[in-house]
Amino acid sequence: MIVQMKNRLKYMQIWERNLVILWFGCFLAGIAFSLVMPFMSLYIETLGDFNQKDLSMLSGIAFSSTFIVTAFISPIWGRLADRKGRKLMLLRAALGMALVIGAMGLVQNVYQLIGLRLLQGVFAGFISNANALIATQVPREKSGWALGTLTTGNVTGTLLGPLAGGLIAGAFGYRVTFFITGFLLLSVFFLTLFFVKEHFEPVAKKDELSTKDVFKQIKQPHIIIGMFITTMMVQVAANSISPILSLYVRQLSPHAQNIAFVSGIVASVPGIATLIAAPRFGLLGDKIGPQKILLTGLLGSIAVLIPMAFVTNAWQLGALRFMLGISDAALLPAIQSILTKYSPHNIAGRVFSYNQSFQAMGNVMGPLIGSSISAHFGYSAVFLVTPLFILFNFILAKYNTKFIDEDHSSVA
């Protein structure tokens, strides 16, 4: 198999080969992460005798702990990526998470699990470093298409993961699921080790830039900072719905015989739409400008979210969420393309690591906001308040991209 893969990749350009390998790596990583996440609360339940309140609290801590650590550690890894190379960071992330997530299948209590979830945050960053490596290698006129294509790898894996995880957990138990996840991530490590190529010119430690100096190299820093905030707000909006989605489905379809199955379909349809639309939006963004794609996607999200508060059955909700997936396909690839176009290559690792920190903060804030709103005002209110975050995001993105001129690169 390895020999066949080498022969197929032989005649491609370096960035094309890396895109193929990293797409597959992101695909496996997406499967690995989603394989265990849907069952984390159920796994915690097997680790002790908890009442419902304690179980909810511990599940929330276990879910968010990884992202909290990631938010703080990502800039450190980004600095090291600019000094040592993105491939090394890919290897670090894949191997570290393979060992840590595999070890989660051996824990004896919930506190050991939370400790490993915290440690997982230290080793996070495969997806962001894959984006950074491709962004620094792909021709700028193809960056939107390439980053949009790379996004589909993670999305595809995330779609298949819960189905595979459910089958594995049902047949062999929750612990085996963690072991298989570790094996998948170990496979990603070897794929990256043998096939990803990077011609990297390291930055000497004495020449390493401070955060202040990094932004001095960016000719239009307000665009970059604006994209960081936009990334965070996109994640807030996307994740505010996650904690209450299955509960909302149950409210809409109280007589459904298999709420978990229906909820799974409703949860997965945005990913299917994103998988179809992301490369096409990336290609269109290369022609008309990623900022136009981004702004259109934000407006589309607002238009689709509000009607979700007024649906009367789960299938109406599923149809609207499919349309939401189309809007989502326009967002993160467009942001990444803008970051690529307005960041010098020698600091790309730092820029993408900062963006990952803001993404992690959005992943922490979103579920907390959604849970708080639904607890006080009901599930429907989440779909009315979330568009306000997106509207703010649209206004901010509109301001921060108004000076973009696609005919002139602002990158040194």
C-alpha positions in Angstrom: 0.0 0.0 0.0 2.8 2.4 0.9 4.6 1.6 -2.4 1.4 2.3 -4.4 0.8 5.6 -2.6 4.4 6.7 -3.3 4.0 5.9 -7.0 0.7 7.9 -7.2 2.3 10.9 -5.4 5.5 10.8 -7.4 4.4 13.1 -10.2 2.6 15.7 -8.2 4.0 19.0 -7.0 5.1 19.1 -3.3 2.1 21.2 -2.2 -0.3 18.9 -4.1 1.2 15.8 -2.5 1.0 17.4 0.9 -2.6 18.4 0.3 -3.6 14.8 -0.5 -1.7 13.4 2.6 -2.9 16.1 5.0 -6.5 15.7 3.7 -6.3 12.0 4.6 -4.6 13.0 7.9 -7.3 15.5 8.8 -9.9 12.9 7.8 -8.5 10.3 10.2 -8.1 13.0 12.9 -11.8 14.0 12.4 -12.8 10.4 12.8 -10.6 10.0 15.9 -12.0 13.1 17.7 -15.7 12.4 16.9 -15.3 8.7 17.6 -15.3 9.3 21.4 -16.8 12.8 22.0 -20.5 11.8 21.6 -20.1 9.2 24.3 -17.9 11.1 26.7 -20.7 11.8 29.2 -21.8 8.1 29.1 -18.2 7.1 29.7 -17.9 9.4 32.7 -21.1 7.9 34.1 -19.3 4.5 34.2 -16.5 6.0 36.3 -18.4 6.7 39.5 -21.8 7.1 41.2 -23.0 10.6 40.1 -26.3 12.4 40.4 -27.5 14.2 37.3 -26.2 17.6 38.4 -22.7 16.3 39.1 -22.7 14.3 35.9 -23.6 17.4 33.9 -20.9 19.5 35.7 -18.2 16.9 35.3 -19.1 16.4 31.6 -18.9 20.1 31.0 -15.5 20.3 32.7 -14.2 17.3 30.7 -15.4 18.8 27.4 -14.1 22.3 27.9 -10.8 21.6 29.6 -9.0 20.6 26.4 -10.0 23.9 24.7 -9.1 26.0 27.6 -5.5 24.7 27.6 -5.4 24.9 23.8 -6.3 28.6 23.9 -3.2 29.3 26.0 -0.7 26.8 24.6 -1.3 27.4 20.8 0.9 30.6 20.5 3.8 28.7 22.1 3.6 25.9 19.6 3.1 28.5 16.8 6.4 30.2 17.8 8.1 26.8 17.7 6.6 26.1 14.3 8.1 29.2 12.8 11.5 28.1 14.3 11.4 24.3 13.7 8.9 23.8 10.9 5.2 22.9 10.6 5.9 19.2 9.9 7.5 18.8 13.3 4.3 20.3 14.9 2.1 17.9 12.9 4.1 15.0 14.2 4.1 16.3 17.8 0.3 16.7 17.7 -0.5 13.3 16.1 1.8 11.3 18.4 1.0 13.2 21.6 -2.8 12.9 21.1 -2.5 9.2 20.1 -0.8 8.4 23.4 -3.1 10.6 25.5 -6.4 9.6 24.0 -5.4 6.0 24.0 -4.6 6.3 27.7 -8.1 7.6 28.4 -9.3 4.0 27.9 -7.3 3.0 31.0 -8.5 5.6 33.5 -10.1 4.4 36.8 -11.9 7.6 37.8 -13.2 10.9 36.3 -10.4 13.0 37.7 -7.8 11.0 35.8 -9.9 11.5 32.6 -10.1 15.2 33.2 -6.3 15.3 33.7 -5.8 13.6 30.4 -8.2 15.9 28.7 -6.2 18.8 30.0 -3.0 17.1 28.7 -4.8 16.6 25.3 -5.0 20.4 25.0 -1.3 20.6 25.3 -0.9 18.4 22.2 -3.7 19.9 20.1 -3.0 21.6 16.8 -2.9 19.0 14.0 -5.6 20.7 11.9 -4.3 24.3 12.4 -0.7 23.2 11.5 -2.0 21.3 8.4 -3.7 24.6 7.3 -0.5 26.6 8.0 1.7 24.2 6.1 -0.6 24.1 3.0 -1.2 27.9 3.2 2.6 28.5 3.0 3.1 26.2 0.1 0.1 26.6 -2.2 0.1 29.3 -4.9 -1.8 32.2 -3.6 -4.3 32.1 -6.5 -5.3 28.6 -5.4 -5.3 29.1 -1.6 -9.0 29.3 -1.2 -9.6 26.1 -3.1 -6.8 24.2 -1.3 -7.9 25.3 2.2 -11.5 24.6 1.3 -10.6 21.1 0.1 -8.5 20.5 3.3 -11.5 21.5 5.4 -13.6 18.7 3.8 -11.1 16.1 5.2 -11.9 16.9 8.8 -15.6 17.4 8.1 -15.9 14.0 6.4 -14.1 12.3 9.3 -16.3 14.1 11.8 -19.4 12.8 10.0 -18.3 9.2 10.0 -16.8 9.2 13.5 -20.1 9.1 15.6 -21.5 6.3 13.5 -18.3 4.2 13.8 -18.0 5.1 17.5 -21.6 4.0 18.2 -21.0 0.7 16.5 -17.7 0.1 18.3 -19.0 1.2 21.7 -22.1 -0.9 21.3 -20.1 -4.0 20.4 -17.0 -3.7 22.5 -17.6 -1.0 25.1 -16.4 2.6 25.6 -12.8 1.8 26.5 -12.1 0.1 23.2 -13.2 3.2 21.4 -10.4 5.2 23.0 -7.8 2.6 22.0 -9.0 2.6 18.4 -8.8 6.4 18.4 -5.3 6.3 19.6 -4.4 3.8 16.8 -6.0 6.1 14.1 -3.9 9.1 15.4 -0.8 6.9 15.4 -1.5 6.1 11.7 -1.7 9.9 11.1 1.7 10.3 12.7 3.3 7.7 10.3 1.5 9.1 7.3 2.9 12.6 8.1 6.4 11.2 8.9 6.8 9.3 5.6 4.9 11.4 3.1 4.7 15.1 4.1 7.5 17.1 2.7 8.5 20.6 3.9 11.4 22.7 2.6 11.7 24.8 5.7 14.2 27.5 6.5 14.4 27.7 10.3 14.3 31.0 12.2 17.2 31.2 14.7 16.1 31.6 18.3 18.0 34.9 18.5 16.0 36.1 15.4 12.7 34.9 16.8 10.1 37.6 16.8 8.1 38.8 19.8 4.3 39.1 19.4 4.7 42.8 18.9 7.3 42.3 16.2 5.0 39.7 14.5 2.3 42.2 14.1 4.8 44.8 12.9 5.5 42.6 9.9 1.8 42.6 9.0 0.9 45.6 6.8 -2.8 45.5 7.7 -2.9 44.0 11.2 -6.5 45.1 11.7 -7.6 42.6 9.1 -5.7 39.7 10.9 -7.0 40.7 14.3 -10.5 41.0 12.8 -10.3 37.5 11.4 -9.2 36.2 14.9 -12.3 37.7 16.4 -14.5 36.5 13.5 -13.2 32.9 14.0 -14.0 33.1 17.7 -17.5 34.4 17.0 -18.1 31.7 14.3 -17.3 29.0 16.9 -19.5 30.7 19.6 -22.4 30.6 17.2 -21.8 27.1 16.0 -21.3 25.6 19.5 -24.1 27.6 21.3 -26.5 25.1 19.8 -24.6 21.9 20.5 -25.6 21.4 24.2 -29.3 21.7 23.5 -29.7 20.2 20.0 -30.8 16.7 21.1 -33.1 18.2 23.8 -34.7 20.5 21.2 -35.2 17.5 18.8 -36.9 15.6 21.6 -39.2 18.6 22.3 -40.1 18.8 18.6 -40.7 15.0 18.2 -41.8 13.7 21.6 -43.3 10.5 20.1 -40.2 9.5 18.1 -39.1 6.0 19.0 -35.4 6.7 18.6 -34.5 10.2 19.6 -30.8 9.5 19.5 -31.0 8.4 15.9 -33.1 11.4 14.8 -30.8 13.7 16.7 -27.8 12.2 15.1 -29.2 12.9 11.6 -30.1 16.5 12.5 -26.6 17.0 14.0 -24.8 15.6 10.9 -26.6 17.2 8.0 -24.7 20.5 8.3 -21.5 18.6 7.9 -22.8 16.9 4.7 -23.6 20.3 3.2 -20.2 21.7 4.2 -18.5 18.8 2.7 -20.2 19.5 -0.7 -20.0 23.2 -0.6 -16.6 24.1 1.0 -14.3 23.4 -2.0 -16.7 25.2 -4.3 -16.8 28.3 -2.1 -13.0 28.2 -1.9 -12.7 28.1 -5.7 -15.2 31.0 -6.0 -13.3 32.9 -3.3 -10.2 32.7 -5.4 -12.1 34.4 -8.2 -14.2 37.1 -6.5 -12.3 37.5 -3.2 -12.7 35.5 0.1 -14.1 38.5 2.0 -17.2 38.5 -0.2 -17.7 34.7 0.5 -17.2 35.4 4.2 -19.8 38.2 4.4 -22.3 36.2 2.3 -21.9 33.2 4.6 -22.5 35.3 7.7 -25.7 36.8 6.3 -26.8 33.3 5.2 -26.3 32.0 8.7 -28.5 34.7 10.2 -31.2 34.0 7.6 -31.3 30.3 8.4 -30.9 30.4 12.2 -33.9 32.6 13.0 -36.5 30.2 11.4 -35.1 27.4 13.5 -36.8 28.9 16.6 -40.2 28.5 14.9 -40.0 25.0 13.4 -42.7 22.4 14.4 -40.9 19.2 13.8 -37.4 17.7 13.6 -37.3 17.3 9.9 -37.9 21.1 9.3 -35.0 21.7 11.7 -32.9 19.2 9.8 -33.6 20.9 6.4 -32.7 24.3 7.9 -29.5 22.9 9.4 -28.5 21.5 6.0 -28.8 25.1 4.7 -26.8 26.3 7.7 -24.0 23.8 6.6 -23.9 25.6 3.2 -23.4 28.9 5.0 -20.7 27.4 7.3 -18.8 26.1 4.3 -18.2 29.8 3.3 -16.8 30.8 6.7 -13.6 29.2 8.1 -12.0 28.5 4.7 -12.6 32.1 3.7 -11.0 33.3 7.0 -8.0 31.0 6.5 -7.6 32.3 3.0 -7.6 35.9 4.2 -5.1 35.0 6.9 -2.9 33.4 4.2 -3.1 36.4 1.9 -2.3 39.0 4.5 0.4 37.1 6.6 4.1 36.8 5.5 5.1 33.2 5.2 7.8 33.4 7.8 5.2 34.1 10.6 2.3 32.0 9.2 2.7 29.4 12.0 2.3 32.1 14.6 -0.7 33.7 12.9 -2.5 30.4 12.5 -1.7 29.4 16.2 -3.2 32.7 17.4 -6.3 32.0 15.3 -6.5 28.5 16.9 -6.4 30.2 20.3 -9.4 32.3 19.4 -11.1 29.3 17.9 -10.6 27.4 21.2 -12.0 30.3 23.1 -15.1 30.2 20.9 -15.4 26.5 21.6 -15.4 27.1 25.3 -17.8 30.1 25.2 -20.4 28.8 22.8 -21.8 25.8 24.9 -21.8 28.0 28.1 -23.8 30.7 26.4 -26.2 28.3 24.7 -26.8 26.4 28.0 -27.4 29.6 29.9 -29.9 31.0 27.4 -31.8 27.8 27.1 -31.9 27.4 30.9 -33.5 30.8 31.4 -35.6 31.3 28.2 -36.1 27.9 26.6 -34.5 26.1 23.6 -36.0 28.3 20.9 -34.4 31.4 22.4 -30.9 30.1 21.5 -31.8 30.4 17.8 -32.9 34.0 18.3 -29.9 35.2 20.4 -27.2 33.4 18.3 -27.9 35.5 15.2 -27.1 38.6 17.3 -23.6 37.3 17.7 -23.4 36.6 13.9 -24.7 40.1 13.1 -22.0 41.6 15.3 -19.6 39.4 13.5 -20.8 40.6 10.1 -20.5 44.3 11.1 -16.9 43.6 12.4 -15.9 41.6 9.3 -17.4 44.2 7.0 -15.3 46.9 8.6 -12.1 44.9 8.7 -12.2 43.8 5.1 -13.3 47.0 3.5 -9.7 47.9 2.6 -8.9 44.6 1.0 -7.8 45.0 -2.6 -7.6 41.7 -4.4 -5.4 43.2 -7.1 -2.6 44.0 -4.8 -1.1 41.7 -2.1 -0.5 43.3 1.2 2.0 40.6 2.2 5.7 41.3 2.2 
